[in-house]
Amino acid sequence: MNVESSARLSFRLMDENDGELLFELDQDPQVMQFINGGKPSTWDDINNRFIPRINAYRKPSDGWGLWQVNISETGEFIGWVLVRPVDFFNKKPLWNNLELGWRFKQTSWGKGYGFEAAQQVKIALAQRGKAEFFTASADEGNIGSINIMKKLGMVYLKTELHKGPLGGINEVYYQVNAN
């Protein structure tokens, strides 16, 4: 599957050779604020946790993985959009419900790139006709991500206590039909 370029952005499915870009993105404490409290990723995190997780759910034919997002005019890497079945790492993944997520460099915030990229990936996935729903989640304080969810047409589903690197946080879930 391919994601066509949008007005300002181009896309490529990332793989284990993109460690440098993943590391670079995760060095900004503001980018990592709602991921782990602002702690930059280490090379060990990237090589021994992040890349193996990406490889576990990466399925190019279905568009699953991390879609690298670049500014078309300059080729600059600004972030990624994640695609995988909801609950992929649990015992019962929801194969017809695709999780969308994103992480972008702070220099790209406030310019509409996050929405534009997520929308373009969502359109490409919807055209495949295999997903029934798209779902996203975020820390309830992550207003930027929540705004992207709303712009994508997602509606609030629930708030759940999520146990992660930050301990227990309230995570909000939004969803939209794929049609």
N, C-alpha and C positions, 0 to 999 in steps of 0.2 A: 504494500500500500504506500502511496505517496501523499504528501500534503502539499497542495499547490501554494505557491507564493501568494501573499496578500499584497495590498498596495505598498506596504513598506517592509515586509518581512519575508524571509525565506526559511525553509525547514529541512532538517535532515535527521533521520533516526540515529541516535547516539549508540556507541558500543564501548567495549572495554578499552579501546584506544583513546577515549576522550577523558581520561583521568585528569589531565592537566586543566582542562576547562572546568570540570566539576570541582577540582580543588580551588581554582581561582575564584569561582563564584562563591564558594563557602567560606572565604576568608574575611568577608565583611560581617562584623558583629550585628549590624542592622538587618542584613539579609537573614541571618541565623536566629534573630530574636525570638520568633515564634516556633522555631524548630527545636532549639535546645537551650534557650536563654541567652543566645548571642555568642556561643563558643565556636570559634572557627574549627572546621574539620581538619584533621591531621591526614597525612598521607596514608597512615595505617587505616583510618576510617574509610578513606576513598577506596583503597586497594583491597581491603579485607572484609568490608561490610557493604559499602555502597555499590560497587561494581558487581559483586556476586549477587546482590539483590536485584539489580537491573537485569542481569543475565538470566535470572530465574523466571522473570515474567516477560522478557523481551520476545515478541513474536511478530516479526516484520510483516508477514502476510495479513495479519489482523490489525496492524497499527499499534500494537502494544509496545511500550517502552518509553524512553525519554526522547522527545522531539526537540532537537537543538533549534534555538531561535536566533537568527542573525538579522541584522539590519541589511536589507538588500543592497542599498547604495554603497555601503562601506565594507560589508562582509563581517562586521563586528559581532562577536558572540555576546548576547545580552542575557541569555537564560534558557530555560527549558520548560516544556509542558509534558507532564507525566500522563500515561494512559495504561491502565491495567484493570482487570476485573475487581470489583469491590470484594473485600475480604480474601484477596488472593493468597495471603499467607496464613489464612485460617483453614480449618478442616472442610468448610463448605463455601468455596468461592461462588459469587453470583456472576456467572458467565455472561448473562444478558444485561448486566448493569456495570457500565464502565466508569471507573473512578478517573476524574480529571484533577490534576494538581499542577502547580507551577512554582517556579522560583526564578527571580530576575535580579540582575544587578541593580543596585540602588540608583545608579546613574540613569537608568531607564524608567524609573518610577514616575508616575504622574503624566505620562505621555500617551497612555492608551495602548501600549505594546502588549501588556498582559492580557487584556481583553481581546485584542486583535489576534494574538497568537492562539489563545484558547478557543476562540470562535472558529478560526480556520481549521484547527485540528478537529474540533467537534463536527464541523460540516463534513470533513473528509470521512470521519467515522460513521456519521449518519448515512452517508451515501452508500456505504457498504451494506447497510441494512441488517447487521447482525446484533446490534445493541437495542435494547428496549428502553433503557434509561441511562442518563449520565448523572453522576453524583460527585459532589465535592465536599470537603470538610476543612475546617480551619479553627484555630483557637478563637474563642468568641471575641477576643480583643483585636484580632487581625482584620481591621476594617477594610484595608486595601483588598485582601482576598475575598472578603464577603461581598464587596462591591462588584468584583469581577463575576462572582457567582450570580448575583442579581442581574447584571447586564447580559449574562448568558441565558437569561430566562428561567433560571433555577428558582425554586421556591423553598422556603424553610421547611425542613422535615422534623428536626428534633435537636436537642442539646443533650450530650452524654458526657459523663466523666470519662476522660481518656487517661490512661496511665502510660507515661512515656518518660523521656529524659528530664522533663521538667516536673515530674511527680504527677499528681492528679490535676488535670486542667479541664475546663469545660470546653468541649469541642462542639461546634455547630455543624449541622449537615444540611445541605441543600441538594435539590434534585430537579431534573427536567426530563420529560419524555423525549426519546430520541427522534420521534417523527416530526 
